[in-house]
Amino acid sequence: MRLLATALVAALASAPALAAPAYWTDWTSTSSVASAVIGDLTVGSTTVGVTFSGAYSFAQTSGGTNYWASNPAIYTSSTVDNGPTTADIVALSAGGTKTITFSQSVHNPLIGLVSWNSNTVDFGVPINILSYGAGYWGNGTPILNSTGTGFFGNGEVHGVIELIGDYTSITFTDTSEGWHGFTVGVLGVIVPGNGTHIPEPASLALLGGALGALAMVRRKR
């Protein structure tokens, strides 16, 4: 049992991070008065309101062309298990400052990208480029800027980036082009009052499985 326990702990320590389910925004309505797009993120039993404010070209809130579906694999990675599953998207054309606001704090929010072609974007906070590849409008490579807070789209960038930290709002700048689209996702949200994240991280699920295996071996003995 001690040898098995040691082996399991070593395996957990050396194993790469497991991809976790991503929860993507259901964009539900627009407001021409406030130049806003409004939606919800549902994570387990928690619903988080999401509001985009700023200049935009169009928003798909119910149907339309599914720009995410041409190559779903480019929206997955060792961190993110799944890309957007509906056609919901917010399309930007005029460059400037935009803000995404959450009704409660979210952890390491995700931005799904469609066609960020020759675009310079900066979020002002550290980002990770999780995945990219050939999408609906072609192929491109996001080039991280010198501060690690944004990227330049070298070609038709499709993929997913992650903002590191906990946020109730995200403000970013972009540059003008025909249009480039995005949506917002999360791997978890912050539980008010105790600062914990839901749902359960994949690493804890792996640990639970390992402990379960130990218990089964002990019962068998």
Secondary structure as the mmCIF struct_conf table of DSSP 4:
data_model
#
loop_
_struct_conf.conf_type_id
_struct_conf.id
_struct_conf.beg_label_comp_id
_struct_conf.beg_label_asym_id
_struct_conf.beg_label_seq_id
_struct_conf.end_label_comp_id
_struct_conf.end_label_asym_id
_struct_conf.end_label_seq_id
HELX_RH_AL_P HELX_RH_AL_P1 ARG A 2 SER A 14
BEND BEND1 ALA A 15 ALA A 15
HELX_LH_PP_P HELX_LH_PP_P1 PRO A 16 ALA A 19
STRN STRN1 ALA A 20 ALA A 20
STRN STRN2 TYR A 23 TRP A 24
STRN STRN3 ASP A 26 SER A 31
TURN_TY1_P TURN_TY1_P1 SER A 32 SER A 35
STRN STRN4 ALA A 36 VAL A 43
TURN_TY1_P TURN_TY1_P2 GLY A 44 SER A 45
STRN STRN5 THR A 46 SER A 53
BEND BEND2 GLY A 54 GLY A 54
BEND BEND3 SER A 57 SER A 57
STRN STRN6 PHE A 58 GLN A 60
BEND BEND4 THR A 61 SER A 62
BEND BEND5 GLY A 64 GLY A 64
TURN_TY1_P TURN_TY1_P3 TYR A 67 SER A 70
HELX_RH_3T_P HELX_RH_3T_P1 PRO A 72 TYR A 75
BEND BEND6 SER A 78 THR A 79
STRN STRN7 VAL A 80 VAL A 80
BEND BEND7 ASP A 81 ASP A 81
BEND BEND8 THR A 86 ALA A 87
STRN STRN8 ILE A 89 LEU A 92
BEND BEND9 ALA A 94 ALA A 94
STRN STRN9 GLY A 96 HIS A 107
BEND BEND10 ASN A 108 ASN A 108
STRN STRN10 LEU A 110 ASN A 117
TURN_TY1_P TURN_TY1_P4 SER A 118 SER A 118
STRN STRN11 THR A 120 ASP A 122
BEND BEND11 GLY A 124 VAL A 125
STRN STRN12 ILE A 127 GLY A 133
STRN STRN13 GLY A 135 GLY A 135
TURN_TY1_P TURN_TY1_P5 TYR A 136 TRP A 137
STRN STRN14 GLY A 138 GLY A 138
STRN STRN15 GLY A 140 LEU A 144
TURN_TY1_P TURN_TY1_P6 SER A 146 THR A 147
BEND BEND12 GLY A 148 THR A 149
STRN STRN16 GLY A 150 LEU A 163
BEND BEND13 GLY A 165 GLY A 165
STRN STRN17 ASP A 166 ASP A 174
BEND BEND14 GLY A 178 GLY A 178
STRN STRN18 HIS A 180 VAL A 186
BEND BEND15 LEU A 187 LEU A 187
STRN STRN19 GLY A 188 ILE A 190
HELX_LH_PP_P HELX_LH_PP_P2 VAL A 191 VAL A 191
TURN_TY1_P TURN_TY1_P7 PRO A 192 ASN A 194
STRN STRN20 HIS A 197 ILE A 198
BEND BEND16 PRO A 199 PRO A 199
HELX_RH_AL_P HELX_RH_AL_P2 ALA A 202 LYS A 220
#
